[in-house]
Amino acid sequence: MLREFACIGLSRYTGQTAAGELIGRLLRSGEVRGHHYYVGNKLMVELVYEMGPFQLVMRGEKHGLNMVTITSVMPALKEKRGYGLGAPEVFRGPGGVLYLEGSDRETMETMTLALTEISPYYRDGAAFDQPMVRASCYGMSTEGKVLLGIERTEEDLAAIREETAYRRNMLRQAGEGREDARAALRSYEFDNEDEVIERLKNEDVYSIFDGFYYPAEKDDNCFTLLGDILQVEKLMNPLSEEWVYYLDLNVLGQVLRVLVHPQDLVGQPAKGRRFQGKVRFYGRLNPGRMLLENQTKFF
């Protein structure tokens, strides 16, 4: 988690000692807002420090009136754009992390993200227990590279659109419980795997795939992905005066957004090129509520 401080422009604080000193300074500043919640019989507190388009979310157990033992810290982006996630499910991971998983209502792809603010779940779990919820979702990457774009003919683009539409339709039918659609998806994936294995004998993996998105590690929200760069932004952290890239990516027809520090990226990102890297996804429920929480500080 500390390594991902770089994704919000805090690359000087990715070591344990430096991070501890930063957290102590922020807590003493008096510029944090917080919420109390209970986990079992323990009184917990979630504190948020604002830094331009970013936040640092600190959590821990409260002792007495003014004593808090910080047990976890999570970097966050104040991203107000969101996805509609159907059949949402919240589950716990190591270290008290809460994950939100659901099916993107537009693409039908499964999305899994670590919640940057968990106090709303413990204070009002019913807000998550709905057929569909609105949640922001963005990635943080600490190792990525930029690849040249692929020249695609109109015939190639038409084939990609057809393949994307077929997959989404099968995912939708599978989500409705149709066993024939699930069988078709399995067959589709096996056929693709056989084709890739055959083509790898003579081709490079990046020339075979227009994009990919698959689990990278044991972490529930960690993925390796490859996608086309649609847009490149630079976001500045006013606390550190460091900037980072914020990339809009087209990954298999789905728009995903990724933060990455220039030092962790090989190559120069630009529209039309491709990004490949390992990404962890984060977000929060009801991102539009940031308008109510602090109207002068949100991205």
C-alpha positions as CSV (number, residue, x, y, z in Angstrom):
1,M,0.0,0.0,0.0
2,L,2.8,2.5,0.8
3,R,4.3,1.9,-2.6
4,E,1.1,3.3,-4.1
5,F,1.6,6.7,-2.3
6,A,3.6,7.5,-5.5
7,C,0.4,7.3,-7.5
8,I,-1.0,10.4,-5.8
9,G,2.3,12.3,-5.9
10,L,3.8,11.2,-2.6
11,S,6.8,9.3,-4.0
12,R,9.0,10.7,-1.2
13,Y,6.9,8.9,1.4
14,T,6.8,5.3,0.2
15,G,9.2,4.2,2.9
16,Q,7.8,3.2,6.3
17,T,9.7,5.9,8.3
18,A,8.9,8.7,5.9
19,A,5.3,7.6,5.7
20,G,5.0,7.5,9.5
21,E,6.4,11.0,9.8
22,L,4.0,12.3,7.1
23,I,1.0,10.8,8.8
24,G,2.0,12.2,12.2
25,R,2.4,15.7,10.6
26,L,-1.0,15.5,9.0
27,L,-2.8,14.3,12.2
28,R,-1.2,17.2,14.1
29,S,-2.3,19.7,11.5
30,G,-5.9,19.6,12.6
31,E,-7.0,19.6,9.0
32,V,-8.5,16.1,8.9
33,R,-12.2,15.2,8.9
34,G,-13.3,12.0,10.4
35,H,-16.2,9.5,11.0
36,H,-16.6,7.0,13.8
37,Y,-17.9,3.5,13.3
38,Y,-17.8,0.2,15.1
39,V,-16.3,-3.1,14.1
40,G,-17.7,-5.6,16.6
41,N,-17.2,-3.8,20.0
42,K,-14.2,-1.7,18.8
43,L,-14.7,2.0,18.2
44,M,-12.9,2.9,15.0
45,V,-12.2,6.2,13.3
46,E,-11.7,7.0,9.6
47,L,-9.8,10.2,9.0
48,V,-9.4,12.0,5.6
49,Y,-6.8,14.5,4.7
50,E,-7.4,16.5,1.5
51,M,-4.6,17.4,-0.9
52,G,-5.9,18.9,-4.1
53,P,-7.5,16.1,-6.3
54,F,-6.2,13.5,-3.8
55,Q,-6.9,12.3,-0.3
56,L,-5.1,10.2,2.3
57,V,-7.5,8.0,4.2
58,M,-6.3,6.9,7.6
59,R,-8.0,4.3,9.8
60,G,-7.5,3.0,13.3
61,E,-8.9,2.2,16.7
62,K,-9.9,5.1,19.0
63,H,-8.8,5.1,22.7
64,G,-10.2,7.7,25.0
65,L,-11.0,11.2,23.9
66,N,-8.2,12.1,21.6
67,M,-6.1,9.0,21.1
68,V,-6.1,7.0,17.9
69,T,-3.9,4.1,16.9
70,I,-3.6,4.3,13.1
71,T,-3.5,0.8,11.6
72,S,-4.0,1.4,7.9
73,V,-3.5,4.2,5.4
74,M,-4.9,4.3,1.9
75,P,-4.2,6.8,-0.9
76,A,-7.3,8.0,-2.8
77,L,-8.4,10.1,-5.8
78,K,-11.5,12.3,-5.5
79,E,-13.0,10.9,-8.7
80,K,-16.6,11.8,-9.0
81,R,-17.3,9.8,-12.2
82,G,-18.9,6.5,-11.5
83,Y,-20.0,3.1,-12.8
84,G,-23.3,1.4,-12.2
85,L,-22.6,-2.0,-10.6
86,G,-25.2,-4.6,-10.6
87,A,-25.6,-7.4,-8.0
88,P,-23.0,-5.7,-5.7
89,E,-21.3,-7.7,-3.0
90,V,-19.0,-6.5,-0.2
91,F,-16.4,-8.8,1.2
92,R,-13.4,-8.5,3.6
93,G,-9.8,-8.9,2.6
94,P,-6.6,-9.0,4.7
95,G,-5.9,-6.1,7.0
96,G,-9.5,-5.0,7.2
97,V,-9.8,-4.0,3.6
98,L,-13.3,-4.0,2.2
99,Y,-13.9,-4.9,-1.5
100,L,-16.9,-4.0,-3.6
101,E,-17.6,-6.3,-6.5
102,G,-20.3,-6.0,-9.1
103,S,-21.2,-6.3,-12.8
104,D,-20.7,-3.1,-14.8
105,R,-24.2,-2.4,-16.2
106,E,-22.8,-1.1,-19.5
107,T,-20.2,-3.7,-20.4
108,M,-21.4,-6.6,-18.1
109,E,-17.7,-7.1,-17.0
110,T,-17.1,-7.9,-13.4
111,M,-15.3,-5.0,-11.5
112,T,-13.6,-5.4,-8.1
113,L,-12.4,-2.4,-6.2
114,A,-11.0,-1.7,-2.7
115,L,-13.2,0.8,-0.9
116,T,-11.2,3.9,0.1
117,E,-13.8,4.8,2.7
118,I,-15.3,2.0,4.7
119,S,-17.1,3.8,7.5
120,P,-20.3,4.2,5.4
121,Y,-20.5,0.4,5.1
122,Y,-20.3,-0.1,8.9
123,R,-22.7,2.8,9.6
124,D,-25.2,2.0,6.9
125,G,-24.7,-1.3,5.2
126,A,-28.2,-1.2,3.7
127,A,-26.8,1.4,1.2
128,F,-24.8,-1.4,-0.4
129,D,-27.6,-4.0,-0.3
130,Q,-29.3,-2.9,-3.5
131,P,-29.8,-4.4,-7.0
132,M,-27.4,-1.7,-8.3
133,V,-25.1,0.8,-6.7
134,R,-23.1,3.8,-8.1
135,A,-19.4,3.6,-7.4
136,S,-16.3,5.3,-8.6
137,C,-13.5,3.1,-9.8
138,Y,-9.9,3.9,-10.8
139,G,-6.6,2.1,-10.9
140,M,-3.2,2.8,-9.3
141,S,-0.2,1.4,-11.1
142,T,3.4,1.2,-9.7
143,E,4.8,-0.6,-12.8
144,G,3.7,0.1,-16.3
145,K,5.0,0.8,-19.8
146,V,3.8,2.6,-22.9
147,L,3.7,0.7,-26.2
148,L,3.2,2.0,-29.7
149,G,-0.3,1.8,-31.0
150,I,-1.6,-0.8,-33.5
151,E,-2.6,0.2,-37.0
152,R,-6.2,-1.1,-37.4
153,T,-8.1,-1.2,-40.6
154,E,-11.9,-0.6,-40.8
155,E,-12.3,-4.3,-41.1
156,D,-10.3,-4.8,-37.9
157,L,-12.4,-2.3,-36.0
158,A,-15.6,-3.9,-37.3
159,A,-14.4,-7.3,-36.1
160,I,-13.5,-5.9,-32.7
161,R,-16.9,-4.3,-32.3
162,E,-18.6,-7.5,-33.3
163,E,-16.5,-9.5,-30.9
164,T,-17.2,-7.0,-28.1
165,A,-20.9,-7.0,-28.7
166,Y,-21.0,-10.9,-28.7
167,R,-19.1,-11.1,-25.4
168,R,-21.4,-8.5,-23.7
169,N,-24.5,-10.3,-24.9
170,M,-23.2,-13.6,-23.6
171,L,-22.3,-12.1,-20.3
172,R,-25.7,-10.5,-20.0
173,Q,-27.5,-13.8,-20.7
174,A,-25.1,-15.7,-18.3
175,G,-26.0,-13.1,-15.6
176,E,-29.6,-13.9,-16.2
177,G,-28.9,-17.6,-15.4
178,R,-28.8,-19.1,-18.9
179,E,-26.6,-22.2,-18.9
180,D,-26.2,-22.2,-22.7
181,A,-24.7,-18.7,-22.5
182,R,-22.2,-19.8,-19.8
183,A,-21.2,-22.8,-21.9
184,A,-20.8,-20.5,-24.9
185,L,-18.5,-18.2,-22.9
186,R,-16.4,-21.1,-21.8
187,S,-16.1,-22.4,-25.3
188,Y,-15.3,-18.9,-26.6
189,E,-12.5,-18.5,-24.0
190,F,-11.0,-22.0,-24.8
191,D,-11.0,-21.2,-28.6
192,N,-9.3,-17.9,-28.0
193,E,-6.7,-19.6,-25.8
194,D,-5.9,-22.2,-28.4
195,E,-5.6,-19.5,-31.1
196,V,-3.2,-17.5,-28.9
197,I,-1.0,-20.6,-28.2
198,E,-0.7,-21.3,-31.9
199,R,0.0,-17.7,-32.8
200,L,2.7,-17.3,-30.1
201,K,4.9,-19.6,-32.1
202,N,5.4,-16.8,-34.7
203,E,4.1,-13.6,-33.2
204,D,4.7,-11.2,-30.2
205,V,2.1,-11.3,-27.5
206,Y,1.4,-7.6,-27.8
207,S,0.7,-7.9,-31.6
208,I,-1.8,-10.7,-30.9
209,F,-3.9,-8.9,-28.3
210,D,-5.9,-5.7,-28.8
211,G,-6.2,-5.7,-25.0
212,F,-6.4,-7.9,-22.0
213,Y,-7.5,-7.8,-18.4
214,Y,-6.8,-10.7,-16.0
215,P,-5.9,-11.2,-12.3
216,A,-2.3,-10.6,-11.5
217,E,-1.8,-11.6,-7.9
218,K,-3.6,-13.1,-4.9
219,D,-5.1,-9.6,-4.2
220,D,-8.7,-9.4,-5.2
221,N,-8.4,-6.1,-6.9
222,C,-5.0,-6.5,-8.7
223,F,-5.0,-7.0,-12.5
224,T,-2.6,-7.0,-15.4
225,L,-4.1,-5.1,-18.3
226,L,-3.4,-3.8,-21.8
227,G,-5.4,-1.0,-23.3
228,D,-5.4,1.9,-25.8
229,I,-4.7,5.3,-24.3
230,L,-7.7,7.6,-25.0
231,Q,-6.6,10.6,-23.0
232,V,-3.7,11.8,-20.8
233,E,-4.0,14.2,-17.9
234,K,-1.5,15.4,-15.3
235,L,-2.7,15.9,-11.8
236,M,-0.7,17.9,-9.2
237,N,-0.5,17.1,-5.5
238,P,-0.1,20.6,-3.8
239,L,1.4,19.1,-0.6
240,S,4.4,17.5,-2.4
241,E,4.3,19.6,-5.6
242,E,4.6,16.3,-7.6
243,W,2.4,15.5,-10.5
244,V,1.3,12.1,-11.8
245,Y,-0.4,10.9,-15.0
246,Y,-4.1,10.0,-15.1
247,L,-4.8,7.8,-18.1
248,D,-8.1,7.0,-19.7
249,L,-7.8,3.6,-21.3
250,N,-10.0,1.5,-23.6
251,V,-9.6,-2.1,-22.3
252,L,-11.6,-4.5,-24.3
253,G,-14.3,-1.9,-25.0
254,Q,-14.4,-0.7,-21.4
255,V,-13.1,2.7,-20.2
256,L,-10.8,2.3,-17.2
257,R,-8.8,5.1,-15.6
258,V,-5.3,4.6,-14.1
259,L,-3.0,6.8,-12.0
260,V,0.7,6.3,-12.4
261,H,3.8,8.3,-11.3
262,P,6.2,9.2,-14.2
263,Q,9.0,7.4,-12.4
264,D,7.0,4.2,-12.5
265,L,6.2,4.4,-16.2
266,V,8.5,3.3,-19.0
267,G,7.8,5.5,-22.1
268,Q,5.9,8.6,-22.8
269,P,2.0,8.2,-22.8
270,A,0.1,9.8,-25.6
271,K,-3.3,9.4,-27.2
272,G,-3.2,6.4,-29.6
273,R,-0.5,4.6,-27.8
274,R,-1.1,1.7,-25.4
275,F,-0.5,1.1,-21.7
276,Q,0.4,-2.2,-20.2
277,G,0.9,-2.7,-16.5
278,K,-0.2,-4.1,-13.2
279,V,-3.0,-2.2,-11.6
280,R,-5.0,-2.2,-8.4
281,F,-8.5,-0.8,-8.4
282,Y,-10.0,1.5,-5.8
283,G,-13.1,3.6,-5.4
284,R,-16.0,4.6,-3.2
285,L,-19.8,4.3,-3.1
286,N,-21.8,7.2,-4.2
287,P,-18.9,9.4,-5.5
288,G,-21.3,12.3,-6.2
289,R,-21.6,12.8,-2.4
290,M,-18.3,14.5,-2.5
291,L,-20.2,17.6,-3.7
292,L,-22.0,17.6,-0.4
293,E,-19.0,16.8,1.8
294,N,-16.7,19.6,0.6
295,Q,-17.8,21.6,-2.4
296,T,-14.5,23.4,-2.8
297,K,-12.2,20.4,-2.8
298,F,-13.1,17.6,-5.2
299,F,-11.9,16.4,-8.6
